[in-house]
């Protein structure tokens, strides 16, 4: 008796095992329907390793631990990042520092500090234009128009003075004290040693959280403090952390300041020359 196949035929058939398909060489064309691939060609002497990166392509790229701590932007969506401060004090604040203390940074108040004076200048300009138009239509003499223009210029001059006063103000932090410098002609300098600070906090309104500013409230052991409330300071969270670190971990700050910056990827060593035959 013979077995019949699936086709119903009773004939015996000799079958041979199928040979596996030969592997396709890398140079062969891709299979139909497959996505095209890209092949890297490594330089001589670097087979099997990642492509070399030229030092000129990464020039200026350095480690920054602050980038890993949060978002780069400020305000409500900002992360914890050290504020950017100049390496040397400005001429405005340098005269108030003595040689043995270490400068940590200085900051001007947030631009929101000038918002009331911007509003005053805008309203004065609008009212001056309205009154000038009414006087011109009424046909009065030029004396009233001249007085109106002089009052408007006086108000704008006062607003400009407030802007200059804002520019000259500085909040300064050193390893020994904090200072607040105010005034253009009449200068006032308020100072508090870091060793006397017993409590410090900052508060932010909803607008302050969106625009990234806050008010610092500093308490000390004395009853009357020359420096207690400092409103409209920029980057309050980062500044608060920097001041706390300066008060409680000054050695860590000095060690970090002394560390040199390291390159992200060291410059590649020149490839050895091939031996001459």
C-alpha positions in Angstrom: 0.0 0.0 0.0 1.2 3.4 -0.9 0.5 6.7 0.8 -1.3 9.3 -1.2 -0.3 13.0 -1.1 -2.4 16.0 -0.5 -3.2 16.2 -4.2 -4.7 12.7 -4.2 -1.9 11.2 -6.3 -0.7 7.7 -5.2 2.7 7.9 -6.9 5.8 8.0 -4.8 7.9 11.1 -5.3 11.5 11.6 -4.3 11.9 15.0 -2.5 15.1 16.8 -1.6 15.6 19.2 1.4 15.5 22.8 0.5 18.7 24.7 0.7 18.7 27.9 2.8 18.9 31.1 0.8 22.3 32.6 0.4 22.9 35.7 2.5 22.7 38.9 0.5 25.9 40.8 0.2 26.0 44.3 1.6 26.4 45.7 -1.9 23.2 44.0 -3.1 20.2 46.2 -3.7 17.6 46.3 -0.8 14.7 44.0 -0.9 11.6 45.2 -2.6 9.5 47.4 -0.3 12.3 47.8 2.3 13.3 51.3 3.4 16.7 52.4 2.1 19.6 52.2 4.5 22.6 54.4 5.0 26.0 53.0 5.7 28.9 54.7 7.5 32.3 54.5 6.2 34.9 54.7 9.0 38.2 56.3 8.4 41.3 54.1 8.1 42.5 52.7 11.4 39.1 53.3 13.2 37.1 50.4 11.9 34.3 49.3 14.3 34.4 52.6 16.2 32.2 55.7 16.2 33.0 58.4 13.7 35.6 60.8 15.0 34.4 64.3 15.9 36.6 67.2 14.9 37.6 69.5 17.7 36.5 72.5 15.7 32.9 71.2 15.6 32.6 71.3 19.4 34.7 74.4 20.1 33.3 76.2 23.0 31.0 73.4 24.2 31.6 72.8 27.9 29.9 71.1 30.8 27.1 73.0 32.6 25.5 71.2 35.5 22.7 73.8 35.5 21.3 72.5 32.3 20.5 69.2 33.9 18.5 70.7 36.8 15.6 72.0 34.9 14.3 74.0 32.0 16.5 76.8 30.6 13.8 79.5 30.8 12.8 81.5 33.8 9.4 82.3 35.3 6.7 79.8 36.2 8.1 77.1 33.9 11.7 77.7 34.8 13.9 75.2 36.6 16.6 75.6 39.3 19.6 77.2 37.6 22.3 79.5 39.0 21.8 83.1 37.9 24.3 84.5 35.4 26.5 87.0 37.1 29.6 88.9 35.9 33.0 87.7 37.0 34.1 91.1 38.2 32.1 93.9 39.9 30.9 96.9 38.0 32.5 100.3 38.7 29.3 101.3 40.6 29.7 98.5 43.2 33.5 98.0 43.1 34.1 101.1 45.2 32.1 99.6 48.1 34.0 96.3 48.3 37.1 95.8 50.4 40.0 93.7 49.1 39.6 90.7 51.5 36.0 89.8 50.5 35.0 87.7 47.6 32.6 89.1 45.0 29.7 86.8 44.2 27.4 88.9 42.0 25.2 91.9 41.6 21.7 92.4 40.3 19.4 95.2 39.3 15.8 95.1 40.1 13.3 93.6 37.7 12.0 95.9 35.0 8.5 95.6 36.7 10.0 98.1 39.2 9.6 100.8 36.6 6.0 99.9 35.5 4.3 102.8 37.5 6.6 105.3 35.9 6.0 103.9 32.4 2.2 104.3 33.1 2.8 107.9 34.3 4.8 108.8 31.2 2.2 107.2 28.8 -0.7 109.0 30.5 1.1 112.3 30.5 1.7 112.0 26.8 -1.9 111.1 26.0 -3.3 114.0 28.2 -0.8 116.5 26.7 -1.9 115.6 23.2 -5.6 115.8 24.1 -5.2 119.2 25.8 -3.0 120.6 23.0 -5.7 119.6 20.4 -8.4 121.3 22.5 -6.4 124.5 22.9 -5.6 124.6 19.2 -9.3 124.3 18.3 -10.4 127.0 20.8 -8.1 129.6 19.3 -6.5 130.7 22.7 -3.0 132.3 22.8 0.1 130.2 22.7 0.8 130.7 26.4 -1.5 127.9 27.6 -0.1 125.6 25.0 3.5 126.4 26.1 2.7 125.8 29.7 1.1 122.4 28.8 4.2 121.3 26.8 6.5 122.4 29.7 4.5 120.4 32.2 4.7 117.4 29.9 8.5 117.8 29.5 8.8 118.1 33.3 6.9 114.8 33.8 9.0 113.0 31.2 12.2 114.3 32.8 11.1 112.9 36.2 10.3 109.6 34.6 13.8 109.6 33.0 15.3 110.3 36.4 13.5 107.3 37.8 14.9 105.1 35.0 18.4 106.4 35.7 17.9 105.7 39.4 16.8 102.1 38.6 19.9 101.6 36.5 22.2 102.8 39.3 20.7 100.6 42.0 22.5 97.4 42.8 21.9 94.4 45.0 25.3 92.9 45.8 26.3 89.6 47.3 29.8 88.7 48.7 31.1 85.9 50.9 30.7 88.2 53.9 27.7 90.5 53.4 24.8 91.6 51.3 24.4 95.3 50.2 21.8 97.4 48.5 23.1 100.6 46.7 20.5 103.2 45.8 20.5 106.8 44.5 22.1 108.8 41.8 23.2 112.1 43.4 22.3 111.2 47.0 23.7 107.7 47.5 22.6 105.3 50.2 24.3 102.0 50.9 22.5 99.5 53.2 24.6 96.5 54.4 24.0 93.3 56.4 26.6 90.7 57.4 25.7 87.2 56.4 26.6 86.0 59.9 23.8 88.1 61.4 21.1 86.8 59.1 18.7 84.7 61.3 15.9 84.2 58.8 15.4 84.9 55.1 12.5 84.2 52.7 11.1 85.5 49.5 7.6 85.8 48.3 6.1 85.9 44.8 2.8 87.1 43.6 1.1 85.4 40.6 2.5 88.1 38.4 5.9 87.6 40.0 5.8 83.9 39.2 5.0 84.6 35.6 7.6 87.3 35.1 10.2 85.7 37.5 10.7 88.3 40.2 10.1 88.4 43.9 10.5 90.2 47.2 13.2 89.2 49.7 12.5 89.6 53.5 15.7 89.3 55.6 15.6 89.1 59.4 18.6 89.6 61.7 19.3 89.6 65.4 19.0 93.4 65.7 15.7 95.3 66.1 16.3 97.9 63.4 17.7 96.5 60.1 19.0 98.8 57.4 18.3 96.1 54.9 15.1 94.2 55.4 12.6 94.3 52.5 14.1 94.2 49.0 11.3 94.0 46.4 11.4 93.2 42.7 14.6 91.1 42.6 15.0 89.0 39.5 15.4 85.2 39.6 14.4 84.9 43.2 14.6 81.1 43.5 18.1 80.9 42.1 19.3 83.9 44.1 17.8 82.5 47.3 19.7 79.2 46.8 22.9 81.0 46.1 22.6 83.1 49.2 21.8 80.1 51.4 24.7 78.2 50.0 26.9 81.2 50.7 25.8 81.3 54.3 25.8 77.5 55.1 28.3 76.0 52.6 31.0 78.7 51.8 33.7 76.0 51.4 31.7 74.4 48.6 31.3 77.7 46.8 35.1 78.4 47.0 35.9 74.9 45.8 33.5 75.3 42.8 34.9 78.7 41.9 38.4 77.3 41.9 37.6 74.4 39.6 38.6 75.1 36.0 36.1 74.4 33.2 36.6 71.1 31.3 36.0 70.5 27.6 33.0 68.3 26.7 35.2 66.0 24.5 39.0 66.2 24.5 40.7 67.0 21.3 41.5 63.9 19.3 45.1 62.9 19.2 46.7 63.0 15.7 46.7 59.7 13.9 50.1 57.9 13.7 51.8 58.2 10.3 52.0 55.0 8.3 55.4 53.3 8.4 57.4 53.8 5.3 58.3 50.8 3.3 
